Amino acid sequence: MNKGRLEAFSDGVIAILITIMVLELKIPRGAELEALRPLLPEFLTYALSFVMLGIYWNNHHHMLHAASRINGKILWANLHLLFWLSLVPFVTGWMGENHFAPLPTAAYGVVLLLSGLAYVILQAALIADQGRDSRLAAAVGRDLKGKLSAAMYAVAIPLAFVHARISDAIYVIVALMWLIPDRRIELQF
């Protein structure tokens, strides 16, 4: 199967998710700088989620670029990833609106963790189709950064009920780890 439609559909979904998030930002009530203060938690959550979705978009693009074909299993794995990513606007709004309260902060982490696991499932489906000796398999290697990210999310989720700011810091650290595009795939081409 040609991968062009899968790429276009995924790009469109991620673009819509980012658009939904920005449309959820409230307009300040007042023209003074002080009018922005109550909106800061929502903006910070939006900025983090924008970066997260951008990271997924970037790495998804690189991963599909490394694939020569797709199959039905890959299509479903991709939809699974898009399902979890589609929940990012919801948990973003919930966490921001409630000023990083424990339950919304934990829910944000759950969505990030499950998005990461869905990405790994998609990656595995692509490698299974392309072969263990494919360029994608070589580029992914042992995927230490992916495993570390999942472990950090798993720690951050229960920590949200102890001190939500620690969880928020962990989410930011994971984003910073991935902010620079994954060079493993780029180096294979």
Backbone bond lengths (Angstrom), bond angles and torsions (degrees), N, CA, C in turn:
res aa  C-N    CA-C-N  psi(-1)  N-CA   C-N-CA  omega(-1)  CA-C   N-CA-C  phi
1 M - - - 1.451 - - 1.531 109.92 -
2 N 1.294 114.98 146.99 1.463 120.12 177.41 1.523 109.26 -75.87
3 K 1.305 116.33 138.34 1.467 120.26 -176.78 1.524 113.48 -88.57
4 G 1.322 118.30 -5.76 1.458 121.97 -176.15 1.519 113.93 -59.11
5 R 1.326 116.97 -42.66 1.475 119.59 -179.81 1.519 111.29 -67.43
6 L 1.331 117.21 -38.20 1.459 121.08 178.16 1.527 110.42 -62.58
7 E 1.317 116.25 -43.90 1.463 120.36 178.49 1.524 111.09 -63.28
8 A 1.316 116.98 -46.60 1.466 120.95 -178.00 1.530 111.04 -63.68
9 F 1.329 116.67 -43.40 1.460 120.38 179.50 1.529 110.43 -62.91
10 S 1.315 116.86 -46.49 1.468 121.21 -179.52 1.521 111.16 -63.02
11 D 1.317 116.71 -43.26 1.469 120.29 177.44 1.524 110.30 -59.54
12 G 1.325 116.63 -43.38 1.460 120.86 180.00 1.518 112.52 -63.79
13 V 1.330 116.52 -43.06 1.467 119.79 179.58 1.527 110.25 -62.60
14 I 1.314 117.42 -46.50 1.465 119.98 -178.74 1.532 110.50 -64.44
15 A 1.324 117.86 -38.72 1.467 120.64 176.98 1.526 110.92 -62.53
16 I 1.317 116.73 -40.52 1.467 120.47 178.53 1.528 110.51 -65.26
17 L 1.330 116.97 -40.95 1.471 120.12 179.88 1.530 111.03 -61.22
18 I 1.316 116.48 -42.47 1.467 120.37 178.27 1.526 109.77 -64.94
19 T 1.321 116.74 -40.48 1.466 120.82 178.69 1.523 110.83 -63.34
20 I 1.321 116.91 -43.59 1.468 120.29 178.42 1.525 110.03 -58.80
21 M 1.327 115.97 -43.85 1.475 118.58 -177.77 1.527 111.80 -63.21
22 V 1.316 117.14 -42.93 1.463 118.83 -177.80 1.523 110.73 -69.45
23 L 1.322 117.49 -32.96 1.461 120.02 178.52 1.523 111.91 -69.89
24 E 1.326 117.31 -21.29 1.462 121.63 178.48 1.529 112.44 -79.63
25 L 1.341 117.23 -14.06 1.464 119.00 177.92 1.520 109.58 -68.06
26 K 1.305 115.38 135.66 1.467 120.50 -179.01 1.530 110.18 -84.85
27 I 1.299 114.51 150.10 1.464 120.91 176.33 1.527 107.42 -85.27
28 P 1.342 117.07 134.56 1.469 119.21 -178.46 1.528 112.13 -61.80
29 R 1.306 114.94 147.46 1.473 121.75 175.91 1.519 107.92 -94.75
30 G 1.293 116.05 85.77 1.454 121.84 -178.97 1.515 110.05 134.12
31 A 1.320 114.92 159.61 1.460 121.03 -177.16 1.526 112.45 -102.18
32 E 1.317 117.49 2.68 1.462 120.63 -179.06 1.531 109.32 -89.35
33 L 1.315 114.90 158.07 1.452 120.85 176.90 1.526 111.19 -59.15
34 E 1.316 116.93 -34.48 1.465 122.37 179.70 1.540 111.98 -60.77
35 A 1.324 117.54 -24.87 1.465 121.12 -179.80 1.527 112.03 -67.72
36 L 1.334 116.61 -18.16 1.458 120.66 179.36 1.528 113.06 -81.96
37 R 1.335 117.00 -21.53 1.468 120.78 -174.75 1.531 113.48 -54.41
38 P 1.332 119.97 -47.26 1.473 119.13 -179.23 1.533 113.15 -65.32
39 L 1.326 116.44 -20.75 1.458 120.56 -177.84 1.525 113.03 -91.39
40 L 1.326 117.09 -4.53 1.455 121.25 -175.77 1.536 112.99 -58.00
41 P 1.339 120.28 -46.46 1.473 118.36 178.99 1.536 112.73 -59.18
42 E 1.308 116.97 -40.36 1.460 119.86 179.01 1.521 111.08 -66.58
43 F 1.330 116.76 -40.99 1.459 119.48 179.72 1.525 111.32 -66.90
44 L 1.331 117.18 -42.81 1.467 119.97 179.73 1.526 111.38 -62.87
45 T 1.328 116.56 -40.41 1.464 120.55 177.75 1.527 109.95 -66.06
46 Y 1.329 116.39 -41.34 1.464 120.19 176.88 1.530 110.40 -60.43
47 A 1.327 116.98 -46.46 1.464 120.53 -178.37 1.531 110.60 -60.18
48 L 1.328 117.28 -44.31 1.463 120.66 178.77 1.531 110.22 -62.51
49 S 1.312 117.29 -45.41 1.459 120.90 -178.95 1.526 111.63 -66.86
50 F 1.325 117.00 -36.94 1.460 120.65 176.16 1.525 109.64 -60.00
51 V 1.327 115.99 -46.19 1.470 120.42 179.05 1.533 109.84 -62.50
52 M 1.330 116.90 -44.47 1.470 120.48 179.91 1.531 111.02 -59.46
53 L 1.324 117.05 -48.55 1.463 119.65 179.48 1.526 110.94 -64.34
54 G 1.314 116.52 -36.70 1.464 120.26 175.85 1.520 112.09 -62.72
55 I 1.309 116.63 -39.06 1.462 121.44 177.56 1.527 110.00 -63.70
56 Y 1.327 115.74 -46.35 1.472 119.01 178.16 1.520 110.88 -61.12
57 W 1.322 116.76 -44.11 1.459 120.20 -179.57 1.532 110.43 -60.42
58 N 1.323 115.84 -47.26 1.459 121.28 -178.22 1.529 111.38 -61.67
59 N 1.327 116.94 -50.42 1.462 120.18 -177.33 1.534 111.73 -70.39
60 H 1.335 116.93 -34.18 1.469 121.22 175.61 1.523 109.09 -61.68
61 H 1.317 116.07 -43.67 1.467 121.24 178.53 1.529 110.66 -59.57
62 H 1.324 116.38 -48.58 1.463 120.12 -179.47 1.534 111.25 -63.57
63 M 1.323 116.46 -41.38 1.457 120.11 -178.10 1.539 110.48 -64.88
64 L 1.324 117.08 -44.46 1.459 119.31 179.80 1.525 111.45 -70.21
65 H 1.316 116.99 -29.28 1.461 120.16 175.74 1.533 109.78 -62.55
66 A 1.328 116.33 -33.73 1.466 120.87 -179.49 1.523 112.25 -76.52
67 A 1.320 117.29 -17.21 1.469 120.72 -178.84 1.524 109.99 -86.60
68 S 1.320 115.33 142.88 1.463 118.64 178.97 1.531 112.13 -96.14
69 R 1.340 116.22 -18.85 1.468 120.30 -178.91 1.528 108.58 -158.96
70 I 1.333 114.77 170.18 1.468 120.26 176.36 1.521 108.53 -134.58
71 N 1.334 115.35 166.69 1.458 120.86 177.38 1.531 108.42 -139.71
72 G 1.323 116.56 -177.15 1.460 121.17 -178.28 1.519 113.10 -60.69
73 K 1.318 117.11 -38.91 1.468 120.63 179.27 1.532 110.50 -62.57
74 I 1.308 115.78 -39.49 1.468 120.80 178.64 1.525 110.31 -67.44
75 L 1.325 117.06 -40.33 1.470 120.23 177.29 1.528 111.08 -58.49
76 W 1.340 116.37 -45.90 1.462 119.81 -179.99 1.521 111.92 -68.66
77 A 1.311 117.11 -38.10 1.470 120.14 177.19 1.529 110.17 -63.55
78 N 1.318 116.29 -37.38 1.465 120.21 178.03 1.528 110.99 -67.14
79 L 1.329 116.77 -41.90 1.469 119.86 176.73 1.527 111.16 -63.33
80 H 1.313 116.71 -36.07 1.467 121.40 176.80 1.532 109.80 -60.71
81 L 1.324 116.41 -45.17 1.473 120.35 176.81 1.524 110.26 -61.68
82 L 1.321 117.09 -46.67 1.465 120.21 -178.23 1.525 112.00 -63.91
83 F 1.338 117.29 -31.12 1.460 119.64 176.29 1.528 110.11 -60.26
84 W 1.317 116.67 -51.40 1.472 119.32 -178.19 1.523 111.17 -65.77
85 L 1.334 116.91 -38.94 1.467 118.71 177.43 1.519 111.07 -65.30
86 S 1.331 117.73 -30.41 1.467 119.94 -179.47 1.527 112.04 -67.59
87 L 1.322 117.46 -16.68 1.467 121.08 177.01 1.529 112.58 -85.57
88 V 1.321 117.54 -9.03 1.468 120.85 -179.40 1.529 111.69 -59.21
89 P 1.335 120.90 -45.07 1.466 118.38 178.19 1.530 113.27 -59.87
90 F 1.324 117.40 -37.86 1.464 120.89 179.39 1.525 111.22 -63.04
91 V 1.342 116.70 -53.04 1.472 118.35 -177.37 1.522 111.47 -70.82
92 T 1.328 116.79 -27.14 1.466 120.26 175.42 1.522 109.97 -63.01
93 G 1.324 115.30 -50.42 1.463 119.57 179.34 1.511 112.61 -63.34
94 W 1.326 116.67 -40.64 1.466 121.08 -178.68 1.517 110.99 -64.85
95 M 1.326 116.31 -45.06 1.463 119.51 -179.08 1.531 110.90 -68.26
96 G 1.325 117.12 -44.02 1.462 120.11 -178.94 1.517 112.80 -67.32
97 E 1.314 116.37 -43.39 1.465 121.74 -179.35 1.528 111.91 -63.09
98 N 1.317 116.16 -30.51 1.464 121.31 -177.68 1.524 112.81 -104.15
99 H 1.332 115.26 19.67 1.465 122.50 172.50 1.525 112.75 50.57
100 F 1.335 115.18 49.76 1.461 122.74 173.77 1.532 112.94 63.31
101 A 1.320 117.27 36.59 1.467 121.90 176.35 1.533 108.84 -63.18
102 P 1.334 117.28 156.06 1.471 120.28 -173.92 1.536 116.11 -55.57
103 L 1.319 118.74 -52.22 1.467 119.42 -176.00 1.533 112.32 -64.18
104 P 1.332 120.30 -48.27 1.463 118.74 176.98 1.540 112.76 -61.92
105 T 1.330 116.38 -34.67 1.473 119.84 178.95 1.525 110.03 -67.23
106 A 1.324 117.15 -40.97 1.465 120.79 176.73 1.530 110.35 -65.78
107 A 1.332 117.23 -42.36 1.467 120.87 179.10 1.525 110.83 -61.62
108 Y 1.314 116.63 -38.45 1.470 121.28 176.27 1.525 109.38 -58.59
109 G 1.327 115.87 -45.29 1.459 120.29 178.83 1.519 112.46 -64.10
110 V 1.329 117.55 -38.78 1.467 120.96 178.29 1.527 109.90 -61.12
111 V 1.326 116.79 -44.45 1.466 120.16 179.63 1.526 110.32 -65.10
112 L 1.324 117.68 -40.04 1.467 119.75 177.61 1.524 111.07 -65.18
113 L 1.327 116.99 -42.75 1.467 120.96 178.98 1.527 110.90 -62.42
114 L 1.324 116.84 -47.28 1.463 119.90 -178.17 1.530 111.62 -69.74
115 S 1.329 117.38 -30.64 1.470 120.07 173.27 1.528 109.65 -64.71
116 G 1.316 115.86 -43.45 1.467 120.21 178.62 1.517 112.02 -62.57
117 L 1.332 116.37 -42.86 1.466 119.80 178.40 1.529 110.82 -65.86
118 A 1.321 117.23 -37.95 1.468 120.84 177.32 1.530 110.57 -64.63
119 Y 1.324 116.85 -36.71 1.464 120.80 177.04 1.527 109.91 -63.49
120 V 1.332 116.39 -42.50 1.469 121.01 178.51 1.529 110.60 -63.21
121 I 1.329 117.13 -39.03 1.467 120.84 177.62 1.527 110.13 -63.66
122 L 1.332 117.22 -43.57 1.465 120.94 177.13 1.526 110.36 -62.01
123 Q 1.298 115.64 -44.98 1.465 121.23 178.85 1.534 110.32 -58.67
124 A 1.334 116.84 -44.37 1.466 121.44 179.63 1.529 111.33 -65.01
125 A 1.324 116.99 -38.92 1.467 120.63 178.40 1.528 110.53 -64.80
126 L 1.318 115.99 -40.23 1.465 119.58 177.93 1.528 110.93 -65.85
127 I 1.318 116.58 -43.84 1.468 119.94 -179.79 1.523 110.23 -65.49
128 A 1.330 117.61 -40.12 1.464 120.42 178.23 1.529 110.63 -60.42
129 D 1.325 116.77 -38.40 1.460 120.81 179.68 1.526 111.96 -75.64
130 Q 1.322 117.11 -39.52 1.464 120.98 -175.54 1.531 112.17 -81.25
131 G 1.343 115.67 -27.56 1.460 120.09 179.79 1.523 111.74 110.63
132 R 1.318 115.19 148.77 1.477 121.52 -178.88 1.535 112.34 -66.63
133 D 1.307 116.65 -17.81 1.464 119.37 178.72 1.532 111.68 -101.64
134 S 1.332 116.78 12.19 1.463 121.12 -179.49 1.524 111.31 -72.14
135 R 1.311 114.80 164.13 1.469 119.93 176.99 1.518 111.04 -63.30
136 L 1.328 116.91 -35.41 1.460 120.34 178.56 1.528 110.33 -64.00
137 A 1.326 117.28 -46.22 1.471 120.61 179.07 1.528 110.36 -60.45
138 A 1.325 116.87 -41.91 1.464 120.10 179.08 1.526 110.60 -65.29
139 A 1.324 116.26 -39.24 1.468 120.11 -178.69 1.524 111.54 -67.85
140 V 1.327 117.16 -39.80 1.462 121.26 -178.06 1.528 110.39 -70.48
141 G 1.309 115.98 -40.64 1.462 119.91 179.64 1.520 111.79 56.95
142 R 1.320 116.75 -134.24 1.469 121.37 -179.50 1.521 111.98 -86.05
143 D 1.328 118.16 -9.17 1.467 124.48 176.28 1.532 112.49 54.41
144 L 1.310 115.64 51.39 1.463 120.29 -179.20 1.527 112.25 -61.77
145 K 1.326 116.68 -38.36 1.464 119.83 -179.95 1.527 111.06 -64.30
146 G 1.322 117.51 -39.01 1.455 121.50 177.53 1.522 111.72 -65.89
147 K 1.309 116.65 -42.62 1.467 120.80 179.16 1.523 111.09 -67.24
148 L 1.321 117.23 -40.02 1.459 121.12 177.70 1.526 110.70 -64.38
149 S 1.326 117.19 -40.46 1.469 121.35 178.27 1.523 110.71 -60.29
150 A 1.334 116.64 -47.18 1.467 120.63 179.94 1.523 110.50 -61.28
151 A 1.322 116.69 -42.40 1.468 120.20 179.09 1.523 111.12 -63.13
152 M 1.324 116.72 -40.28 1.464 120.40 179.69 1.521 111.22 -66.33
153 Y 1.337 117.60 -40.38 1.465 120.35 176.27 1.522 110.11 -63.18
154 A 1.331 116.25 -42.45 1.469 120.18 -179.00 1.525 111.26 -62.39
155 V 1.313 117.39 -32.22 1.474 121.69 176.59 1.528 110.37 -76.18
156 A 1.322 116.62 -39.82 1.466 121.70 -175.40 1.527 112.64 -67.22
157 I 1.324 117.26 -33.02 1.470 120.09 -175.44 1.532 111.55 -60.95
158 P 1.327 120.08 -55.81 1.474 117.95 178.58 1.529 112.89 -69.71
159 L 1.340 117.05 -27.91 1.464 119.80 178.20 1.527 112.13 -63.97
160 A 1.322 117.19 -22.46 1.468 120.43 178.77 1.523 110.71 -59.72
161 F 1.327 117.06 -28.66 1.465 120.83 -179.37 1.526 111.88 -85.48
162 V 1.325 116.67 -11.49 1.463 121.77 175.40 1.522 109.26 -92.93
163 H 1.335 115.55 -53.45 1.462 121.92 177.95 1.528 107.80 -156.87
164 A 1.308 116.53 104.13 1.465 122.01 -173.67 1.525 112.78 -59.71
165 R 1.305 117.97 -30.48 1.474 120.15 -179.33 1.530 111.68 -63.94
166 I 1.338 116.42 -31.32 1.470 119.48 176.75 1.527 109.20 -65.74
167 S 1.314 116.64 -43.92 1.467 120.52 177.32 1.522 110.76 -61.01
168 D 1.327 116.29 -44.17 1.465 120.13 178.57 1.524 110.53 -58.38
169 A 1.324 116.29 -42.41 1.471 120.67 179.29 1.526 110.53 -62.92
170 I 1.316 116.86 -39.89 1.467 120.25 178.51 1.522 110.52 -64.07
171 Y 1.328 117.56 -41.98 1.463 120.44 178.46 1.534 110.63 -61.28
172 V 1.310 116.23 -39.79 1.469 120.34 178.52 1.531 110.27 -66.77
173 I 1.321 117.29 -41.85 1.469 120.80 179.79 1.527 110.39 -61.62
174 V 1.327 116.95 -43.59 1.468 119.44 178.52 1.531 109.64 -62.01
175 A 1.320 117.28 -43.34 1.469 120.22 178.78 1.528 110.36 -60.47
176 L 1.320 116.98 -42.70 1.461 120.26 179.32 1.530 111.49 -63.90
177 M 1.338 116.42 -34.83 1.472 120.33 177.55 1.528 111.05 -61.46
178 W 1.321 115.59 -35.55 1.461 120.76 -175.05 1.526 113.17 -99.66
179 L 1.315 117.85 -5.38 1.462 120.62 -174.99 1.524 112.02 -58.07
180 I 1.289 115.98 -40.68 1.463 119.62 175.35 1.523 106.25 -78.71
181 P 1.331 117.66 125.46 1.470 119.69 -177.13 1.526 111.84 -52.65
182 D 1.319 114.33 146.63 1.448 121.27 -179.01 1.526 109.03 -66.69
183 R 1.302 116.39 109.05 1.475 121.99 -175.07 1.522 111.59 -75.65
184 R 1.332 118.81 -14.68 1.471 119.59 -176.24 1.519 111.21 -57.80
185 I 1.318 116.85 -41.68 1.466 119.08 -178.34 1.525 110.00 -75.53
186 E 1.324 117.41 -41.91 1.460 120.02 -179.96 1.522 111.39 -59.86
187 L 1.318 117.43 -35.97 1.458 121.13 -178.33 1.525 112.29 -70.06
188 Q 1.312 117.96 -18.68 1.461 121.39 -179.66 1.529 112.20 -80.12
189 F 1.329 117.25 -8.17 1.472 119.62 -176.34 1.495 112.80 -119.10
